[in-house]
Amino acid sequence: MVIAAFTEEDAARLTGLSVRQLRHWDRTNFFAPSLGNENRKLAYARLYSFKDLVALRVLDELRNESRVSMQHLREVKDKLLALGEHWASTTLYVLKKKVVFVNNETNQHEEVVSGQGVLQIPLQVVAGDMQE
């Protein structure tokens, strides 16, 4: 087994997030490095695993590219934890700045927090029907 640990500088460089944002998320208990030392004053107290980096890349896309609010992301985090899911192991989608996933129990696309189902309309079929 290969174990890799990445410093917060490495994590920032590889994920596109700033060191400041990583520290803020850690301080506010939104996302803590899995290999970190509880005493954050120590050198290398924040060490990230590869799985952490994947999750952070997902969070960068959701927060900074898709502009999903931090309040919503915190709610999504709580819901994913309750479902036994992880940012790095779940395929997530964004619809109107809300995070959507495929619920393993129902096999349906749902908004993570509310559980509201997402109607999937196969546009190719609709377009084909209209041409006929």
FENZIRA-V935566 format. One record per pair of residues at least 12 apart in sequence whose ideal C-beta (glycine too) atoms are under 10 Angstrom apart, sorted by the first residue. I is the first residue (numbers start at 1). GAP is how many residues later the second one is. D is the distance in whole Angstrom. If there is no record, write none. Layout:
<<I GAP D> <I GAP D>>
This chain:
<<2 48 9> <3 32 9> <3 46 8> <3 47 9> <4 31 9> <4 43 10> <4 44 9> <4 45 7> <4 46 6> <4 49 9> <5 28 9> <5 29 10> <5 30 5> <5 31 10> <5 39 8> <5 42 4> <5 43 7> <5 44 7> <5 45 9> <5 47 10> <6 27 9> <6 29 9> <6 40 10> <6 41 7> <6 42 5> <6 43 8> <6 44 8> <6 46 8> <6 47 6> <6 50 10> <7 12 9> <7 26 10> <7 36 10> <7 37 6> <7 39 7> <7 40 7> <7 41 8> <8 12 10> <8 14 5> <8 15 7> <8 18 9> <8 25 8> <8 28 9> <8 36 9> <8 37 9> <8 38 5> <8 39 8> <8 40 7> <9 13 9> <9 37 10> <10 37 9> <10 38 7> <10 43 8> <11 22 8> <11 35 8> <11 36 9> <11 37 4> <11 38 10> <11 41 7> <11 42 6> <11 45 6> <11 46 10> <12 36 10> <12 44 9> <14 34 9> <14 36 10> <14 39 6> <14 40 10> <14 42 8> <14 43 8> <15 33 9> <15 37 9> <15 38 6> <15 39 9> <15 40 9> <15 41 4> <15 42 5> <15 43 9> <15 44 8> <15 45 5> <15 46 10> <16 40 9> <16 41 7> <16 44 5> <16 45 9> <16 48 7> <16 49 9> <17 14 10> <17 36 10> <17 39 6> <17 40 9> <17 42 8> <17 43 5> <17 46 9> <17 47 8> <18 46 10> <19 27 9> <21 35 9> <21 38 9> <21 39 9> <21 42 9> <21 43 9> <22 24 7> <22 26 8> <22 30 10> <22 34 7> <23 17 8> <23 23 7> <24 46 10> <25 31 9> <25 34 8> <25 38 9> <25 45 9> <25 48 10> <26 14 7> <26 19 9> <26 20 6> <27 13 8> <28 42 9> <28 46 9> <29 45 9> <29 48 10> <30 29 9> <30 33 10> <30 40 7> <30 43 7> <30 44 6> <30 47 7> <31 17 10> <31 21 8> <31 24 7> <31 25 7> <31 28 7> <31 42 9> <31 46 8> <31 56 8> <32 14 8> <32 16 10> <32 20 9> <33 12 9> <33 13 5> <33 14 6> <33 15 5> <33 16 8> <33 19 6> <33 20 10> <33 23 9> <34 13 8> <34 14 7> <34 15 5> <34 16 10> <34 17 7> <34 18 5> <34 21 9> <35 12 4> <35 13 7> <35 14 6> <35 17 8> <36 12 8> <36 13 10> <36 16 9> <49 39 9> <50 38 9> <51 35 7> <51 36 9> <51 37 5> <51 38 8> <52 35 9> <52 36 8> <53 35 8> <54 32 9> <54 33 8> <54 34 4> <54 35 9> <55 31 7> <55 32 4> <55 33 4> <55 34 9> <55 35 10> <56 31 8> <56 32 9> <57 30 9> <57 31 9> <58 28 10> <58 29 5> <58 30 7> <58 31 10> <58 32 9> <58 33 10> <58 34 7> <58 41 10> <59 14 7> <59 17 10> <59 18 9> <59 28 6> <59 29 10> <59 33 10> <61 31 9> <61 33 8> <62 14 8> <62 25 9> <62 30 7> <62 32 7> <62 35 9> <62 37 7> <65 29 9> <66 26 10> <66 27 9> <66 28 4> <66 29 10> <66 31 7> <66 32 10> <66 33 9> <67 27 9> <67 30 6> <68 24 10> <68 26 6> <68 28 10> <68 29 5> <68 30 7> <68 31 6> <69 28 7> <69 29 9> <71 42 10> <72 25 7> <72 26 7> <72 27 7> <72 39 10> <72 40 9> <72 41 7> <73 14 9> <73 26 7> <73 39 10> <73 40 10> <74 39 10> <75 23 10> <75 24 9> <75 37 8> <75 38 5> <75 39 9> <76 14 10> <76 16 8> <76 22 9> <76 23 5> <76 24 10> <76 25 9> <76 35 9> <76 36 5> <76 37 6> <77 22 10> <77 35 9> <78 34 10> <78 35 8> <79 20 9> <79 22 9> <79 32 10> <79 33 5> <79 34 6> <79 35 9> <79 36 9> <80 12 9> <80 19 9> <80 21 8> <80 32 7> <80 33 10> <83 18 9> <83 20 8> <83 21 8> <83 22 9> <83 29 9> <84 20 9> <85 16 8> <85 18 10> <85 19 8> <85 27 9> <90 12 8> <90 14 9> <90 22 9> <92 20 8> <93 16 7> <93 18 10> <93 19 10> <93 25 8> <95 14 9> <95 16 7> <95 21 10> <95 23 6> <96 15 9> <98 13 5> <98 14 8> <98 15 7> <98 16 8> <98 18 8> <98 20 9> <99 12 7> <99 13 5> <99 14 7> <100 12 7> <100 16 9> <100 17 10> <100 18 6> <101 17 10> <102 16 10> <103 12 8> <103 14 9> <108 12 9>>
